[in-house]
């Protein structure tokens, strides 16, 4: 069907009618745009015809060498259309500005200054469309002395303080996923939606500036305020917590669980579940404050919890505790994928990319009206050139052939 944009789509959702031009690559930008696509926005992924998104070659790959299809790309680019366009050529720049005039949002994650070099800076975009929103995701933001520096996810984890406080005292470690990219994508989506609301109200767009370093700093919990208030520098705590106890990883018969029954209410429930009701009134450990004491915890509480967990398997512990207090098996990704709760919440979903089916993570935003990620597909390079350039922009075949011949699309 055609929505009000005039672009042929077969989906609906709360962002139906919103057109997003996606200039992004790798994770942070593509994930931001994909979240909005899952909510119904028409996202047009724009790639250089000779240098498309490099994650099209990232593992896991399915298919023969030379024709391998990337599940990584499929996961972050579902529900998008795709066109090829060389922005470095004048005709490519002009074609992009023609698209901007009819779009609502542009998302890019180039290094700061790149859009200016392409003569596609925010001021230029607003000349074409005063209501346009430009969302820029970068390592260190658009302003500040470090803005021009190149960055990856680990750059943000290192410079934002997270690396220094994760792992063990002996060996600080990066978080084992691209949290700098992913958190920047989430903040990018939030900022974009806020700017969209303002543009709807006033007719004027905004420049949304998202830094991976900023995003990581905001995820360091109480480390920053603890330092500014007390001068204490947060260091890695391993699998424990700086003051909440018992709260951490405990071994069981077939692996590990997280045990978090530290409040008086939850501690009472744990004592009952494990048949140690006498511990509820034990004068040395009968209050949360007493159990928080490091000496009391290490001498009394920790051995008790270790004994409770060691007698059971992960599944037994999960079944025993139920909804009574926080206890979760530490699951491998294979167990996560098989978890019926995860499946029921559509957090493992099918996506097709160039004839290959993948299972990827779903959208964690659950709307009562639904989102659009189920049975989505990811686009091939330039697969929607005809629909966008001819059907949406109105270029005729002669114009398209000239663009093809000159390497613009």
Secondary structure, DSSP 8 states (H G I E B T S, - for coil): -B-TTS-B-----TTTT-EEEE---TTHHHHHHHHHHHTT-EEEEEEBTTB--GGGG-SSEESSTTS-EEHHHHHHSBTEEEEE--TTSHHHHHHHHHHHHH-SEEEE-S-TTHHHHTT--HHHHHHH-TT-EEEEEESS-SSSTTTTS---HHHHHHHTSHHHHSB-SSSB---SS-HHHHHHHHHHHHHHHHHHHHHHHHS---EEEEEHHHHHHTTSTTHHHHHHHH-------TTS-SS-SS-EEEEETTEEEEE---SHHHHHHHHHHTT-GGGGG-TTTSSHHHHHSHHHIIIIIHHHHHHHHHTS-HHHHHHHHTTSS-EEE---HHHHHH-HHHHHTT-EEEEEETTEEEEEE--S---TT--S-TTEEE--TTTTHIIIIIIIT---HHHHHHHHHTT--
